[in-house]
Every structure is written in structure tokens, then in C-alpha cells.
Amino acid sequence: MFRSLAFALLLQTAVPLAATPAAAPDYSAAITDPARPAADRERDVRRKPAELLAFAEVAPGEAVGDFVMGGGYVTRLLAAAVGPDGRVYAFQPAEFIAFRKQYGDDQAAVDAAYANVDAVSGPFAAPPFPVSLDTIITVQNFHDLYLEPFPEDTGDKASAALFAALKPGGTLIVVDHSAAAGSGTTLSDRLHRIEKPAVVAALTKAGFTLEAESDLYTQPEDPRTANVFDPSIRGKTDQFALRFRKPE
């Protein structure tokens, strides 16, 4: 009886484990990973990889998707950040590979270099991720869903596919080049820019909730009128960073 009473009192006075916040992951090993090429390291100053990983809340052991991996800059960071118990699914649209062979070559090279990276390819609007993901990151690529060669519903279809690819409670991180106010998606093809509210609208329609914004890549002096590849602005564009969550 006395033991039962003591145990009951202990339960009443115990501090819940959830009251102690988990320590934030240390991304320094991902940044200093010797497998990262010199070209990646040169881009770190403006791309702020540690801050991006922290905003994305990437953790060891997670299954993460890189939606439109490009040359693999983000994929390589993610591979080191999730560690050997995690998995990175590096998606390259089949349309991109058909347009330029280098996209396929870059994907194959990263896939071969990292044991925890799997190459994924398929239609731009229907990425065939093979498992449910904790997080998806897409950097400077969401506007591509609105390029003129693609059907008008590509953005809506891809947004729905990204929503479906995530676990309940999973997150989608979008970083992209800012377009002029009121332009929506109309400058995506000509300037490779997209307006932030257009991204929010598309992903909210798909079921996501906007959870957080970051000013990591804010460049107020960017007039948002030049193509992002123009030498006068390349590497200095104003960009937004958004974190969306799929409801539990």
C-alpha cells in the first residue's frame, strides 16, 4: 500500500520529458564534409547551408527529398545531414534530363558518390518518390513549374504530388527568386522568378499550411526586373524561404 502511494506521488510530481527541448542538430559536419566539391564550398557564403538546414529542421535518420536536385548542391548537404541512417531521394525531372544530358550525368554522379542517396526520375508534375518523406526541399526551382513549355496545370499537379509524398506532419521547404509585386507566375519563364504569394496560394490549395518564413536570402536592393541569370544580378537576387507543413 505504502509503495503504491509513493509511486502515485512520484507520478504527480514528475516533470514531463517533453518539457526539455531537444538540442538542435549540429550541421557543421555536413558543411565540412570532404566529399563536397570545391565549387560547392565557394557558393556557401551566399547560399548559407547551415542556416538552410536549420530552417528546414533536417535531422539525422530522416527520409528527405530534393525536388529538382540540379547539380546536387543541396543533395550533398542533405546526405551528410541525415547521416547513414537517413535517406535522400534526389529527384531530377525526366523533362530536364531529356533537354540537357548534364542533368542526368549530375544525378548519376551524386547517386554513385553517396551510399544514402537514391536517384529518382519521372514526370516533373508527378515525382515518383518511393517512400513517404519527412521533408522535401526545393531551391530555386518552384518557378520552373510555370515555364511556358509545361502544361498550365503543372504547378497544381506538382503541388498535390509533393503533398502526397510527405508523411502527415511532414514539411516542404521552398526557396525561390522573388518577382515583382502583382506578377504572380507570369515572369517565371522570362525572368525565372515567381511572386511569393503565388507559391503560398498554390501550396495552400494543395493542402499545406504555411508555418514559417525566413529572411535568409533577402536582398532589398534587387529591383526584381532582371533575369536571374543576368550577370548584373546573378547570385544577388532577392529570394524568399518558406516552410510549409502537411497537417497531421
N, C-alpha and C positions, 0 to 999 in steps of 0.2 A: 504493500500500500504506500509506504513512505517513498519507495523507489519510483512508483507511478506518479506521485505528487511532485517529486523533484524533477522528473522528466517533463511534466506538463509545464512547470515554472520555467524550465530551460527553454522550451519552445516559445513561450510568451516573450522572453527577454532576448532571444537570439536576434542578431542583425541579419536581415536577408542578404544572401550572397549578391543579389543584383544591385545592391546599394553601392558596391565597389565598381567603379567604371573600369572597363578593360583598357589596358595600355594600347596606345596607337602603334600600329606596326612600324618598324624601322625600315625605311626604304633605301637606306644608304647602300646596302649590298646590291640592290637592283641597279642603282645608278653606277656603281663602280664595277659592275660585272665585267670581267676581262673579255668576255665573248662579244661585248658590244663594239662595233667598229668605230674607228676614229671619227668618221663622218657624223655618227650619232652624237658623240660627245661634244662635237663642235656646235651642234644645234641645241644643246641642253640649256644654254643661257637664256634663249628666248622661249623655249618650249617648257621649261620648268617641270621636269619629270616628277620630282619628289612631290611637289605640290599637286600635280595632276593625279598621281596615285592616291594621295591622301584625300583629295576631293572625291575621288571615285570609291574610296573606302575599300580598296582591294586588300584581301587578306590571304595569308598562306592557306593552301588547301582548297581554294575556291576553283570553280569552273567558270572561266571568263571568255567572252567572245570579243574579238577585234573585228568590228564590222567595217569592211573595206580596209585591209591592212596596208595597202600601198607598198612602200619599200620595206616595211617591217619595223619601223622605229618604235611604235607602241607595242607591237607584239613581243619584241625582245625585252622590253621593260616588264611586261606582264609575266613573261616566262620566269624571270628571276623573282618577281614579287610573289607569285603564288607558290613557288618552290616545287620540289619534287613530288609533293603530294597533291598538287593542284594541276590544272589542265587549261591550256589556252587553245581556243579554236579560232584560227586565223582565216577569216573569210575574204576571198577575192571574187568579185563578180565575174561570171563567165563572159559577160559582155566586154569587160575591161581586158581580160586575157585575149579575147578574140581581136580586140582593137590594137593591142600592143603586147607582143610576146614577153616583154620585160616583166610585166605584171605576174605572169606565170613563173618566170625564172626566179623572181624575188621571193615568191611564195614558197617555191620548192627549196630554195636555199635556207630559209628560216626553218622550214619543216625539218630539214636534214640536220640543222645545227643544234636543235633543242629537242631533247627526249620528251618533254612535256608539251610540245606544240603539235597540233594536228591541223593540216591544211584542209580547208573547206571551200568548195566552189559550187556555184549554181547560179540561178537567175538572181539578178540584183534585187528584185522585189520579193524573192522567196528564198532567203538564205537557209540552207538545209543543215542547221546546227543539229548534231546527232544526240545531244543530251540537253536537259533543262539547265539553264545557266544562272549563276548568282549575279553576274554583272555583264553588261555589254558596253563597250566603249567605241565611239566613232568620232574621229578627229578630222575636221576639215573635209568631211565627205557627205554630210546630210544634204547639202545643197545639190549634190550630183543627182539625187533622186528626181530633180526637176529640170535636168538638162533636156534640151529640145528633142534629141533622138529617142528619148524614152516616152512610152505612153503616158497620158495625163494622170492616170490613176496610180503610177508607180510609187509616188510618195505615200499615198494612203495604204497601198498593199504592203509596202515595206514596213511602215509603222506598225501595222497589225501583226506582221510576221515577227518583228522584234518583241512585241508584247507577248506573243505566244511562246517565244523561245526562252523567256525568263521564268524562273520559279516564282511562285507567289511571294511577294516581298522583295523581289529582285530589283536591281537598279539599271538604268540606262543613262550613260553619260554622253552628252553631245557638246562638242566644241566646234564652232564654225565661224567663218568670216562674216562680219556684220554688213548688212546692206542698208541703204538709206531708208529713213522712216517712210512708211507707206508703200514701199516697193514689194512687200511680200516675197513671193518666189520669182518675180518677173526678171530679176537680174542674175539668176542662178546660172544661166547659160552664157550670158555675155560677160559678166564680171566675176563669176564663181563666188557669189555672195548670196546670203539669204537673210531676211529680217528675222530677228529673234521671235517676235510674236507669231510668225508663220510656223516656226518649228513647234512652239508651245501649242498652237491650235491643232496641228496635225497629230501630235502625240497625245494630247488630251482627248481628241476624238477617238484614238485607238484604245483608250482606257487608262493611260498613265496619269499620275499626279505629279505636278512639278513640286519637288521637295526643296531644292536649294539652287542658288546661283552663285557664281564666283567671278570676281573681277581680275582673276589671274592674268588675263590677256588683254585687258583694256588699254586701248591706245586712242585717247581722245582727239589727238591731232590728225587722225586718219579721216579724210573727208568722205570716205566710203564711195568715191566716184570712179576709182581706177580698178582695172582688172587686177586681181590679187597676184598675178604673175608679172605685172609691170615692174620693171627694175626700180622705179621710184618709190614703190610701196611694198615690194615683196619682203616678207619677214617682219614687216612693221604694221600689218593690218590690225584694225580693231576686231577683237573676237570675243564672243560670249561663251561661257561654260555653264551648262545646265545639268542638274541631276534630277532624273525622273524616277519614280518608284511604281512598280506594279503592286496594286493593293493585295493584301493577304487574302 
